Each structure stands twice: as C-alpha cells, then as structure tokens.
C-alpha cells in the first residue's frame, strides 16, 4: 500500500492546500518499507506559500 501525507521542513504538515511537498510511504505487512519526498511543482491553491491566511492577497 502507498500512503501520501503532506510534508514540509522534514515534518508532516497540517494544511493540504499549502504544502510544497508530499512524503510517500510504501507499506508492506504493516511496516514502512520505503519513503520518498516529492514536490508539488507549485500546484495547489497556495503551494509553498506560508502566510497562513487567504487575506494576504497572494491566493
């Protein structure tokens, strides 16, 4: 099974729409067998932007 989680600065990130990366985990028999970090290439409604608000005029 492959699981994708939002990822930023080496940690799971709480806001899906603002993350610049995803960590992909391959799981086999309940164990993580591999991990890969992939970028979003700037897609998403604010990917990589960290103002924390939609009122900053950059969304």
C-alpha positions as CSV (number, residue, x, y, z in Angstrom):
1,X,0.0,0.0,0.0
2,X,1.2,3.5,-0.7
3,X,0.3,6.4,1.6
4,X,0.8,10.1,0.8
5,X,1.0,12.8,3.5
6,X,1.6,16.5,3.3
7,X,5.2,17.3,4.2
8,X,7.2,20.4,5.0
9,X,10.5,21.1,6.7
10,X,11.1,17.5,7.5
11,X,7.7,17.0,9.2
12,X,4.1,16.1,8.4
13,X,2.4,19.4,7.5
14,X,-1.2,20.2,8.7
15,X,-2.6,22.1,5.7
16,X,-3.1,20.1,2.5
17,X,-3.6,23.1,0.2
18,X,-0.4,24.9,1.3
19,X,2.2,22.1,1.3
20,X,5.1,22.2,-1.2
21,X,5.9,18.5,-0.8
22,X,4.4,15.1,-0.1
23,X,6.0,12.2,1.6
24,X,5.1,8.9,0.0
25,X,5.3,5.8,2.2
26,X,5.2,2.3,0.9
27,X,3.9,-0.1,3.5
28,X,4.1,-3.9,3.4
29,X,2.8,-6.2,6.1
30,X,2.3,-3.2,8.5
31,X,5.9,-2.0,8.0
32,X,7.2,1.1,6.2
33,X,9.5,-0.3,3.5
34,X,10.4,2.9,1.7
35,X,9.8,6.7,1.8
36,X,10.1,9.2,-1.0
37,X,9.6,13.0,-0.8
38,X,8.1,14.6,-3.9
39,X,7.4,18.2,-4.7
40,X,4.1,19.7,-5.9
41,X,5.9,21.8,-8.6
42,X,4.0,24.8,-7.3
43,X,0.5,23.4,-7.9
44,X,-2.3,23.7,-5.4
45,X,-4.1,26.8,-4.0
46,X,-1.0,28.3,-2.4
47,X,1.6,25.6,-2.5
48,X,4.8,26.8,-0.8
49,X,3.2,30.0,0.4
50,X,3.2,30.3,4.2
51,X,1.4,33.4,5.1
52,X,-1.2,31.3,6.9
53,X,-4.1,33.4,5.6
54,X,-6.0,33.9,2.4
55,X,-6.3,37.6,3.1
56,X,-2.7,38.3,2.2
57,X,-3.7,38.8,-1.5
58,X,-1.4,36.1,-2.8
59,X,-4.1,33.4,-3.4
